Amino acid sequence: METQLEMSLFHNTLDLPESELKVRQLKAGSQNARVLEFFRLNPNKAYTPGEIKTFCCFYNSPLTSIRRAMTDLTKLGYLEKTKEKRAGEYGELNFCWKLRC
């Protein structure tokens, strides 16, 4: 599965040229790896995308990128979405994810 993780699921909705697409795929793959490492270091807790953005120091990354990474990792079988919800940055409820056992 590690190979799949590195071959990011970057969504080319802008029809980027091949050269720029590769750069974006590598960046997204790196985000996936950092998010997964955080969950592996904290295996018994669940986190919202906003918490991951803060705890992993993704200050310059859009929250949508963190959500994409968590969705990719869920699709690859590394994470699972829980039924637990917590208030996010603007008071809206957000689902939590945890490391899949």
N, CA and C of each residue as an Amber inpcrd file, in Angstrom:
protein
   303
   0.8050000  -1.2000000   0.0000000   0.0000000   0.0000000   0.0000000
   0.8490000   1.2650000   0.0000000   2.0870000   1.1900000   0.4810000
   2.9280000   2.3880000   0.5320000   3.1150000   2.9730000  -0.8650000
   3.2350000   2.1280000  -1.8900000   3.3940000   2.6260000  -3.2470000
   2.1690000   3.4260000  -3.6560000   0.9880000   2.9380000  -3.3170000
  -0.2320000   3.6710000  -3.6220000  -0.2500000   5.0160000  -2.9170000
   0.2610000   5.0460000  -1.7030000   0.2920000   6.2910000  -0.9320000
   1.1550000   7.3240000  -1.6470000   2.3120000   6.8870000  -2.1480000
   3.2210000   7.8010000  -2.8220000   2.6750000   8.2380000  -4.1780000
   1.8730000   7.4000000  -4.8220000   1.2540000   7.7390000  -6.1020000
  -0.0570000   8.4600000  -5.8010000   0.0610000   9.6220000  -5.2770000
  -1.0780000  10.4070000  -4.8070000  -2.2840000  10.3760000  -5.7310000
  -3.4320000  10.5440000  -5.1140000  -4.6780000  10.6250000  -5.8480000
  -5.0020000  12.0860000  -6.1530000  -4.0210000  12.8410000  -6.6300000
  -4.2560000  14.2450000  -6.9710000  -5.3360000  14.3150000  -8.0360000
  -6.2940000  15.1730000  -7.8320000  -7.4280000  15.3010000  -8.7370000
  -7.1620000  16.4460000  -9.7100000  -6.8580000  16.1140000 -10.9470000
  -6.4790000  17.1050000 -11.9440000  -7.7140000  17.7580000 -12.5640000
  -8.4090000  18.5390000 -11.7790000  -9.6260000  19.1990000 -12.2520000
  -9.3240000  20.4280000 -13.1040000  -8.0760000  20.8800000 -13.1080000
  -7.6900000  22.0700000 -13.8790000  -7.0550000  21.7110000 -15.2140000
  -6.9710000  20.4180000 -15.5360000  -6.3540000  19.9520000 -16.7690000
  -4.9310000  20.4990000 -16.9050000  -4.1480000  20.2890000 -15.8490000
  -2.7730000  20.7830000 -15.8190000  -1.9010000  20.0320000 -16.8100000
  -0.8620000  20.6980000 -17.3470000   0.0830000  19.9950000 -18.2170000
   0.8530000  18.9480000 -17.4070000   1.3760000  17.9580000 -18.0940000
   2.0420000  16.8190000 -17.4520000   3.1340000  17.2510000 -16.4700000
   3.9460000  18.2300000 -16.8260000   5.0440000  18.6610000 -15.9550000
   4.5300000  19.2250000 -14.6300000   3.5080000  20.0540000 -14.6920000
   2.9540000  20.6300000 -13.4590000   2.1600000  19.5970000 -12.6750000
   1.5200000  18.6880000 -13.3890000   0.7520000  17.6300000 -12.7300000
   1.6600000  16.7720000 -11.8540000   2.8450000  16.4380000 -12.3290000
   3.7740000  15.6190000 -11.5500000   4.1770000  16.3230000 -10.2580000
   4.4150000  17.6290000 -10.3270000   4.7770000  18.4030000  -9.1360000
   3.6340000  18.3630000  -8.1280000   2.4190000  18.5540000  -8.5960000
   1.2470000  18.5430000  -7.7130000   1.0420000  17.1550000  -7.1060000
   1.2760000  16.1020000  -7.8930000   1.1200000  14.7410000  -7.3770000
   2.1210000  14.4640000  -6.2660000   3.3590000  14.9020000  -6.4550000
   4.3760000  14.7030000  -5.4190000   4.0190000  15.4490000  -4.1390000
   3.5540000  16.6870000  -4.2910000   3.1690000  17.4870000  -3.1280000
   2.0100000  16.8300000  -2.3810000   0.9900000  16.3780000  -3.1180000
  -0.1560000  15.7210000  -2.4900000   0.2840000  14.4200000  -1.8190000
   1.1880000  13.6830000  -2.4540000   1.7000000  12.4440000  -1.8600000
   2.4380000  12.7110000  -0.5630000   3.1680000  13.8160000  -0.5280000
   3.8850000  14.2040000   0.6870000   2.9090000  14.5450000   1.8130000
   1.8370000  15.2490000   1.4770000   0.8120000  15.5630000   2.4810000
   0.1790000  14.2800000   3.0030000  -0.1280000  13.3550000   2.1040000
  -0.6960000  12.0710000   2.5230000   0.2270000  11.3830000   3.5210000
   1.5260000  11.3550000   3.2040000   2.4950000  10.6830000   4.0690000
   2.5820000  11.3560000   5.4390000   2.5790000  12.6830000   5.4710000
   2.6520000  13.4000000   6.7550000   1.4050000  13.1670000   7.6030000
   0.2370000  13.1700000   6.9640000  -1.0050000  12.9260000   7.6920000
  -1.0150000  11.5080000   8.2370000  -0.6240000  10.5480000   7.4220000
  -0.5970000   9.1550000   7.8710000   0.3860000   8.9750000   9.0250000
   1.5480000   9.5850000   8.9330000   2.5320000   9.4720000  10.0140000
   1.9720000  10.0290000  11.3260000   1.2460000  11.1430000  11.2440000
   0.6350000  11.7050000  12.4470000  -0.3240000  10.6990000  13.0780000
  -1.1820000  10.0880000  12.2670000  -2.1290000   9.1040000  12.8010000
  -1.4030000   7.8910000  13.3760000  -0.3140000   7.4770000  12.7490000
   0.4480000   6.3300000  13.2630000   1.0940000   6.6530000  14.6100000
   1.4800000   7.9020000  14.8000000   2.0670000   8.3070000  16.0790000
   1.0060000   8.5290000  17.1580000  -0.2510000   8.6540000  16.7530000
  -1.3780000   8.8820000  17.6680000  -2.5020000   7.9010000  17.3230000
  -2.2490000   6.5970000  17.4890000  -3.1640000   5.5860000  16.9600000
  -4.4980000   5.4300000  17.6890000  -4.6220000   5.9060000  18.8830000
  -5.8290000   5.6510000  19.6710000  -6.7760000   6.8360000  19.7570000
  -6.5660000   7.8300000  18.9140000  -7.4070000   9.0220000  18.9560000
  -7.9710000   9.3170000  17.5790000  -9.0640000  10.0580000  17.5490000
  -9.6880000  10.4880000  16.3010000  -9.5010000  12.0000000  16.1600000
  -9.3700000  12.4630000  14.9260000  -9.0980000  13.8750000  14.6660000
  -9.9310000  14.3890000  13.5000000 -10.2720000  15.6700000  13.5450000
 -10.9450000  16.3370000  12.4340000  -9.8700000  16.8340000  11.4570000
 -10.2500000  17.1480000  10.2300000  -9.2820000  17.7270000   9.2980000
  -8.6570000  19.0230000   9.8290000  -9.4400000  19.8540000  10.4940000
  -8.9020000  21.0900000  11.0620000  -7.8450000  20.8300000  12.1240000
  -8.0520000  19.8080000  12.9380000  -7.0530000  19.4560000  13.9560000
  -5.7730000  18.9560000  13.3020000  -5.9110000  18.1720000  12.2370000
  -4.7350000  17.6860000  11.5210000  -3.9700000  18.8560000  10.9120000
  -4.6830000  19.7950000  10.3330000  -4.0360000  20.9850000   9.7490000
  -3.1910000  21.6970000  10.8030000  -3.7250000  21.8380000  12.0040000
  -3.0090000  22.5170000  13.0840000  -1.8660000  21.6670000  13.6360000
  -2.1430000  20.4100000  13.9770000  -1.1440000  19.5590000  14.6260000
   0.0150000  19.1890000  13.6980000  -0.2530000  19.0910000  12.3940000
   0.8060000  18.7380000  11.4320000   1.4820000  19.9720000  10.8400000
   1.1010000  21.1480000  11.3270000   1.6980000  22.4180000  10.8880000
   1.5240000  22.6590000   9.3940000   0.3420000  22.3820000   8.8720000
  -0.0030000  22.6670000   7.4800000  -0.5970000  24.0720000   7.3830000
   0.0490000  25.0520000   7.9830000  -0.5130000  26.3920000   8.0500000
  -0.7380000  27.0180000   6.6830000   0.1080000  26.7080000   5.7170000
  -0.0140000  27.3110000   4.3830000  -0.8350000  26.4580000   3.4240000
  -1.2920000  25.3090000   3.8740000  -2.0950000  24.4350000   3.0170000
  -3.5750000  24.7040000   3.2360000  -4.3430000  24.7120000   2.1630000
  -5.7840000  24.8790000   2.3390000  -6.3810000  23.6790000   3.0660000
  -7.4060000  23.9190000   3.8350000  -8.0740000  22.8350000   4.5560000
  -8.5760000  21.7740000   3.5810000  -8.9560000  22.1880000   2.3790000
  -9.4290000  21.2170000   1.3860000  -8.3450000  20.2090000   1.0130000
  -7.0790000  20.6280000   1.0580000  -5.9770000  19.6980000   0.7740000
  -5.8410000  18.6520000   1.8670000  -6.0470000  19.0660000   3.0980000
  -5.9830000  18.1240000   4.2190000  -7.1570000  17.1500000   4.1260000
  -8.3230000  17.6730000   3.8150000  -9.4990000  16.8010000   3.6390000
  -9.2490000  15.7910000   2.5150000  -8.6400000  16.2580000   1.4150000
  -8.3220000  15.3590000   0.3000000  -7.3700000  14.2670000   0.7530000
  -6.3360000  14.6290000   1.4970000  -5.3750000  13.6370000   1.9820000
  -6.0770000  12.6000000   2.8660000  -6.9480000  13.0630000   3.7440000
  -7.6470000  12.1290000   4.6420000  -8.6000000  11.2360000   3.8600000
  -9.2410000  11.7890000   2.8400000 -10.1210000  10.9800000   1.9910000
  -9.3110000   9.9470000   1.2040000  -8.1710000  10.3690000   0.6480000
  -7.2980000   9.4340000  -0.0690000  -6.8630000   8.2950000   0.8420000
  -6.4300000   8.6370000   2.0520000  -5.9610000   7.6240000   3.0030000
  -7.0910000   6.6920000   3.4280000  -8.3020000   7.2040000   3.4690000
  -9.4630000   6.3670000   3.7860000  -9.7200000   5.3950000   2.6380000
  -9.6820000   5.8940000   1.4100000  -9.8900000   5.0440000   0.2330000
  -8.8260000   3.9540000   0.1260000  -7.6030000   4.2820000   0.5570000
  -6.5060000   3.3090000   0.5060000  -6.5240000   2.3410000   1.6930000
  -7.4300000   2.5690000   2.6480000  -7.5710000   1.6490000   3.7690000
  -6.7350000   1.9620000   4.9960000  -6.0830000   3.1120000   5.0250000
  -5.2590000   3.4840000   6.1770000  -6.0760000   4.1090000   7.3040000
  -7.0600000   4.9240000   6.9540000  -7.8830000   5.6190000   7.9400000
  -9.3230000   5.1670000   7.8300000 -10.0840000   5.4510000   8.8760000
 -11.5260000   5.2390000   8.8080000 -12.2350000   6.4390000   9.4090000
 -13.3270000   6.8080000   8.7610000 -14.1560000   7.9170000   9.2180000
 -15.0440000   7.3870000  10.3370000 -15.0930000   8.1110000  11.4400000
 -15.9050000   7.6880000  12.5750000 -17.2460000   8.4200000  12.5480000
 -18.1030000   8.0670000  13.4600000 -19.3870000   8.7750000  13.5950000
 -19.2490000  10.0010000  14.5050000 -18.0940000  10.0980000  15.1620000
 -17.8490000  11.2190000  16.0810000 -17.6950000  12.5230000  15.3000000
 -18.2540000  13.5970000  15.8450000 -18.1370000  14.9310000  15.2500000
 -17.6850000  15.9150000  16.3250000 -16.9160000  16.9150000  15.8840000
 -16.4840000  17.9990000  16.7740000 -16.6450000  19.3190000  16.0490000
 -16.8080000  20.3590000  16.8370000 -16.9230000  21.7040000  16.2580000
 -15.5930000  22.0970000  15.6320000 -15.6790000  22.6660000  14.4390000
 -14.4880000  23.1290000  13.7350000 -14.2170000  24.5900000  13.9910000
 -13.4070000  25.1640000  13.1470000 -12.9460000  26.5420000  13.2930000
 -14.1000000  27.5460000  13.3450000 -15.1500000  27.2950000  12.5920000
 -16.2650000  28.2400000  12.5460000 -17.4960000  27.7150000  13.2680000
 -17.3030000  26.7340000  14.1580000 -18.4030000  26.2020000  14.9410000
 -19.2000000  25.1090000  14.2520000 -18.9130000  24.8400000  12.9870000
 -19.6050000  23.7770000  12.2600000 -19.0630000  22.4210000  12.6900000
 -19.9390000  21.4240000  12.7430000 -19.5100000  20.0870000  13.1210000
 -18.7240000  19.4310000  11.9940000 -17.6370000  18.7670000  12.3650000
 -16.7770000  18.0490000  11.4290000 -16.6360000  16.6150000  11.9020000
 -16.6440000  15.6800000  10.9560000 -16.3980000  14.2890000  11.3000000
 -14.9480000  14.1050000  11.7250000 -14.7110000  13.0490000  12.4810000
 -13.3760000  12.6750000  12.9190000 -12.9450000  11.3970000  12.2030000
 -11.6430000  11.2600000  12.0100000 -11.0520000  10.0680000  11.4190000
 -10.0600000   9.4740000  12.4150000  -9.8110000   8.1740000  12.2690000
  -8.8050000   7.5150000  13.0920000  -8.0650000   6.4890000  12.2460000
  -6.9350000   6.0380000  12.7800000  -6.1550000   5.0190000  12.1170000
  -6.9360000   3.7210000  12.0780000  -6.9910000   3.1100000  10.9390000
  -7.7090000   1.8280000  10.8010000  -6.8580000   0.7320000  11.4250000
  -7.4840000  -0.0770000  12.2470000  -6.7600000  -1.1610000  12.9320000
  -6.5480000  -2.3520000  12.0390000
